Amino acid sequence: MEPPSRHVGTDIIIEDARWRASVPGTERAIRRALVAVARQGGPDFTQSPAPSILLATDRVVKRLNARFRDRNKPTNVLTFEPVSPAHGGDIVLGYETVQREAVAAKRSLKAHLTHLVVHGALHLAGYDHHHPGEAREMEGVETRTLRSLGFGDPWKQGNGQQAGSVRV
């Protein structure tokens, strides 16, 4: 049995019950992902505020994406920077898009959810992928983190998820 997560301060809001029905141990998977990010050189949310996680629908994500990014369409994951030093930021995921991507990539929804939580946490830590060098660095941390959790390389062809499937 794995020890409990040290990220007791992470608020996880499940707005759509399909998340819990489709991903056994949803909250535990999210907390494990955040702990693993810290172990791979990302932020240690036991020493700083942890992000809040909202597991929502594409409808919610589309509204947020339109309002804050001027893109009137759903996406898989959105991150919002902390509004104060006491807040760890927000990570929002849209069920339909994440589920569709997982099926297309022949990955479990749990594996894809974990990848997107890691991806969002790294964005909150200052990682980005707008330039090739930044993308390589961020993808390297994602790959190491996911491997440490028992998942394959999310960027390798033929490993259940095609390169570029994270589109934030």
HUBEL-V141476 format. One record per residue. RES is the residue in three letters. BURIAL is I if it has 16 or more other C-alpha atoms within 10 Angstrom, else O. Layout:
<<RES/BURIAL> <RES/BURIAL>>
//
This chain:
<<MET/O> <GLU/O> <PRO/O> <PRO/O> <SER/O> <ARG/O> <HIS/I> <VAL/O> <GLY/O> <THR/I> <ASP/O> <ILE/I> <ILE/O> <ILE/I> <GLU/O> <ASP/O> <ALA/O> <ARG/O> <TRP/I> <ARG/O> <ALA/O> <SER/O> <VAL/O> <PRO/O> <GLY/O> <THR/I> <GLU/I> <ARG/O> <ALA/I> <ILE/I> <ARG/I> <ARG/I> <ALA/I> <LEU/I> <VAL/I> <ALA/I> <VAL/I> <ALA/I> <ARG/O> <GLN/I> <GLY/O> <GLY/I> <PRO/I> <ASP/I> <PHE/I> <THR/I> <GLN/O> <SER/O> <PRO/I> <ALA/I> <PRO/I> <SER/I> <ILE/I> <LEU/I> <LEU/I> <ALA/I> <THR/I> <ASP/I> <ARG/O> <VAL/I> <VAL/I> <LYS/I> <ARG/I> <LEU/I> <ASN/I> <ALA/O> <ARG/O> <PHE/O> <ARG/O> <ASP/O> <ARG/O> <ASN/O> <LYS/O> <PRO/I> <THR/I> <ASN/I> <VAL/I> <LEU/I> <THR/I> <PHE/I> <GLU/O> <PRO/I> <VAL/O> <SER/O> <PRO/O> <ALA/O> <HIS/O> <GLY/I> <GLY/I> <ASP/I> <ILE/I> <VAL/I> <LEU/I> <GLY/I> <TYR/I> <GLU/I> <THR/I> <VAL/I> <GLN/I> <ARG/O> <GLU/I> <ALA/I> <VAL/O> <ALA/O> <ALA/I> <LYS/O> <ARG/I> <SER/I> <LEU/I> <LYS/I> <ALA/I> <HIS/I> <LEU/I> <THR/I> <HIS/I> <LEU/I> <VAL/I> <VAL/I> <HIS/I> <GLY/I> <ALA/I> <LEU/I> <HIS/I> <LEU/I> <ALA/O> <GLY/O> <TYR/I> <ASP/I> <HIS/O> <HIS/O> <HIS/O> <PRO/O> <GLY/O> <GLU/O> <ALA/O> <ARG/O> <GLU/O> <MET/I> <GLU/I> <GLY/O> <VAL/I> <GLU/I> <THR/I> <ARG/I> <THR/I> <LEU/I> <ARG/O> <SER/O> <LEU/O> <GLY/O> <PHE/I> <GLY/I> <ASP/I> <PRO/I> <TRP/I> <LYS/O> <GLN/O> <GLY/O> <ASN/O> <GLY/I> <GLN/I> <GLN/I> <ALA/O> <GLY/O> <SER/I> <VAL/I> <ARG/O> <VAL/I>>
//
